[in-house]
């Protein structure tokens, strides 16, 4: 196998997918440790199986325990998700998991450049337990109504950069799970999709904190949310801190700025009991965010009753309602400040 030979070669090696034709690839584990830098040069198209027998499992391509990995080229990962989406019944109860297109687990030093992922069966990229990861000029596309086709999901990883990329999916463009630290997102086009989401958080005990996420110089087009922080209404304790969102453009986004600490989908909390989030959100800065909101309520800052949000800063916000009347904002259980022009008028 080409991967095995490149991995065993002293000094590393190159695995080449030629530009001529399409290549059917069944689910594969590409595992280290290797003896040097491994470069996966994708010049052609890689095609996932449309057979229902391969519409389950954790991932299509899983990279595990590799140091110094490059995935690049003008080729495409064709997930054929349209053949598997009818099997996604997770919103209705226990379900069979569909595979992620590319899973990076326990990887140090990764560069993913010029790659396209189309129509994943579930999420496109998952980054878990990794360090020093860069996505540059990546294109991620799935239909707006495709279920759970998140663009890039990050958890328990440090030093992730996403830049100069286009993400248009049926779910979050980028999402962050517990343990995401030191992440920088620059010049990303998000939409359609559900925006950029920190969370959901607090569902499980002993989740590691989230710290140091920056999103700048990016735009959101026709998304459900812009920047969202969401925690379960009945949650375990952890901390989300040092978040910066600066120079963002919103085009007809339903909820451009939202903190939701009462997240409880699919009636999971429908038991008539009072539930409160125990996630502490602090030191969050929103600066130079402008554009249009598809709903009149453009800014929602709904924080926890027991650990109110602290250090929330709004600076130069201009979000006009794309309809009749003026945009509005709402705040609950929050400590912060506003400066510069504020549209909607700040509730801080």
N, C-alpha and C positions, 0 to 999 in steps of 0.2 A: 504494500500500500504506500502511496506517495507520501502521506503524512508520516507514517512510521519511519520511512527512510530519512526524510528531512529532519525529523526530530532526533534520530539517533546519530546523524552526521555531526562530527565535531566541528563546531563553529556555526551550526545551524544549516538552513537550506530554504529552498523555494518550492512551493507547490503551485503549479500553473494550471489554470483552467483556460484552454484556448478560446479564441474569439469566434471560432466557427461552430455553429450549431448550439443545441440545447442538451443539457446533460441531466438525466433523471438521477436523483440522489435520494436514497432512503435515509431515515434518521441515523445519525452518526455521532459517536463520541470521539473527539480529537483531544487526546490527553497527553500531558507532560508528566514529569519534567523532561525538558529537551536539553540538548547540548549547545544551544546557541539561539540566536534570533531566528524565528520562523516567519516567513513571508508567504501569505496566501494571496496569490495574484489572480484575481477574478476578472478575466477578459470576456468570458462568455456568460451564458445564462445557466443558472442552476435551477432545476425544476423539482418541486416537491411532488410526491405521489398524490394522486386524486383518489386512491383506493381508501375506502372507509377503514380498512384494517390499520392504516397509518395515520388516521385522524385523531389518535389519542397519544398520550405520552407527554413527557416534560418538554422536549425541544426537538427541533429538526437538526440543527447544528449545535452541539454543545462543546465548548472549549473549556478545558478543566486543568488547573494546576500548570500553567505555562507562564514563563517569564520572557518578555520581549516577543510580542506578537504583532504582526502587521497584516491587516486585511485591507486590500486596496484593489483598484482597477475600475473599469467602466462597465463591468458586468452586473448582472441582476440576480437577486434571490427571488424566485417566483414561487410564492407560498401556496398558490391555488386555494386560498381560503374560501372562495365561493363554493367549493365542493364540500366544505366541512362546517360552515357557519350554521346550517340547519340543525346540526347536532349540538349546538351550544344552547343548553337549556338551564344555565346556571341561575338565571333570575327567578326561576320557578321552583328551585329546591336543589337537592344533591344532584351532581352532574358529573359527567365524564370530562376530564380535562383535555383540552386541545393543546397541541404543541406550539411553543414559542419558536419563531424562526431561528434566532441566534441567541444562545445563552452563554454568557461569559461568567465563569465561576472560579474564584480563587486565582485570578490572573493579575500579574504585576507588569506594568508597562505595555499598554495596548494602543495601537494607532489604527483607526478605521477611517479610510479616506476614499471619497468618490464612489461609494457603494450605494446601490439602490435596492430597497426591499419593497416588494409589491404584494399586497393581498395576503398577509400572514393569516394563518388559521386562528391564532390568538395574538399575543403581543409580537412586535417585530424584534426588539432587542431587550434583553434583560441583563443587567450588570449587578452581580452579587458577590460581595467579599473580594472586591478588586481594588487596586491602587494604580494611580497614574494612567487614566484612560482618556483618550482624545477621539471624539467624533468630528470629522471635518468634511464639509461638502457631501453630506449624506442625504439621500432622498428616501423618504418613507411615505408610502401611499396605500390607502385602503378606502373603500367607500364610506361615506358619512354614516351610513346605517349598518355598517359591519360591526358585530358585537365584540367588545373587549380587545380591540386591535390597537392597544396602546403602542405609541411609537418607541419610546425608550423608558424603561423602568429601572430605577437605581435604588439599591438598598445595601446597607453595611459596606459602603465603599467610600474611599477617600481620594480626592484629587481628580475629579472628573470634569472634562471640558467638552462642551457641545457647541459648535460654531458653524456659521455659514451653511446652514442646513434647512431643508424644507420638510415639514412633517404635516401630513394631511391624513387623518384617520377617523375611525368611528368611536374613539375613546380619548384618553388623555394623550396630548402630544408628547409630554414628558411628565413622569410621575416619580415621586420620591417616597420610599419606604423608610422604616427606622434605620438609623445608623448612617445616613447620608451626610457626608462632611466635605467641606471645601470644594463646592461645585460651582463652576462658572459657565453660564449660558450666554452666548453673544451672537447676534445677527441670525436669529432663527425665525423662519416663517411658520406660524402655527395656524392651521385651519384648512378644512373644517376639522372638528374634533371637540374635545372638552377642555382645552386649554392646558396650562401647566399647573399641576396639583402637588402640593405637599400633603401626603396622606392618601388614604385615611390612616389615622394613628390611634393607638390605645386599645386595640381589640384584644391584644395578647399581653401577658405579663412579661416584665423585664425587657421591654423593647428599648434598644439603645437610643440615645438622644439624636436629634438632627441639629447640625450646627454649620453655619457658614455657606449659605446658598445665595448666589447672585445671578439675576437675570437682567440683561441690559440690551439696548439697541435692537429690540425684536418687535415683531408685529403679530397681531392676532386677528384673523379674518373670519367672521361668521361663526365663531366658536361659542359653545355653551357657557364657558367661563373664560376669564382672562387668567388672573393669578388667584388660585384658590388654596387655602389652608383648611383642612378638614380633619376633625377628630371625632371619634365615637362619643355619643352622648353619655354612655356608660363605659368609662375607660379606666385603664390602669395609668399610673403616673409615669411621665417622662417630660422632657423639655425640648422645645423648638426655639432656636435662638439665632440671632445674627443673620437675618434675611434682608437682602437688598434688591429692590425692583426699580430700575431706573431707565428712563428714555424708552418707554414702551408705547406703541400705537395700537389702539383698539378700533376695529372696523365692524360696527354692528354686532358687538359681543353682548350676549344676554346678561351676564354678570361680570363686569370687568374686574372688580376688586371684591373678594369675598373671603371672610373668615367664618367658618361654620363649625362651631364646637358642639352642635347638636345633631351630628350626622348619624343617621339610623335608617339605612335603606331597606326596602322590601318588608316593612312592618316588623323588623327584627326586635324593636323595643315596644311593641304594642301590648304592654302588660299593665298599663295604668299606674305604674310606679314612677316616682320621680327619679330621674337619672341625670347625673352631671359628669362632665368631662373633668379629668384630673390632669390633663396635659397643660403645662405652662408654656404659653407663647409670649416671647419677649424680644425686644430690640429688633423691630421690623420697620424698614423704611421703604415708603412708596414715593418716588420722586419723578417729576416730569412724565406723568402718564396722561395721555390725551387720546381723543377720538370720540366714538359714538357708542352708546349703549342701546341694545335692542329692547330693553325693559326700562321703565322709569326709575326703578330702584337700581342705581348704578354702583353704589358702594354699600356693602353689608359687612359689618364688623361685629359679629355675634360671638362673644367670648364666654368662657366658663364662669359660672357663679362662684365656684370655690377657689379657683386660681385665675383671677382676671388677667387679661392681656396687659402687659406693661411695656412701656417704651415704644409705642406705636407712633410713627411719624408720617404725616401726609404733607408733601411739599410740591406745590405747583401741579394740581390735579385739574384737568379740563376734560370732563366726560359728559357730553351733551346727549340728551335722550333723542333717539331717532324716531320721534313721534310728536304728538301734541303735548305741550306742557314742558316743564323743566325736570331735569333729573333730580333724584333725591338720594339721601343716605340714611343709614340707621346704625346706631351703636348700642351695644349692651355689654356691661361688665368690662370696661376697657379704660386704661389710663394711657394718655398720649398727648400729642400736640399737632397742630396744623399751622402751616406758614405758606405765604405766597397765595396766588389766586386759587380758589377752591370752587369747582363746579363738579358735582353738586356742592351746595354749602356744607361745610364739614360738621359732623355731629360730635366731634371731639371737644 
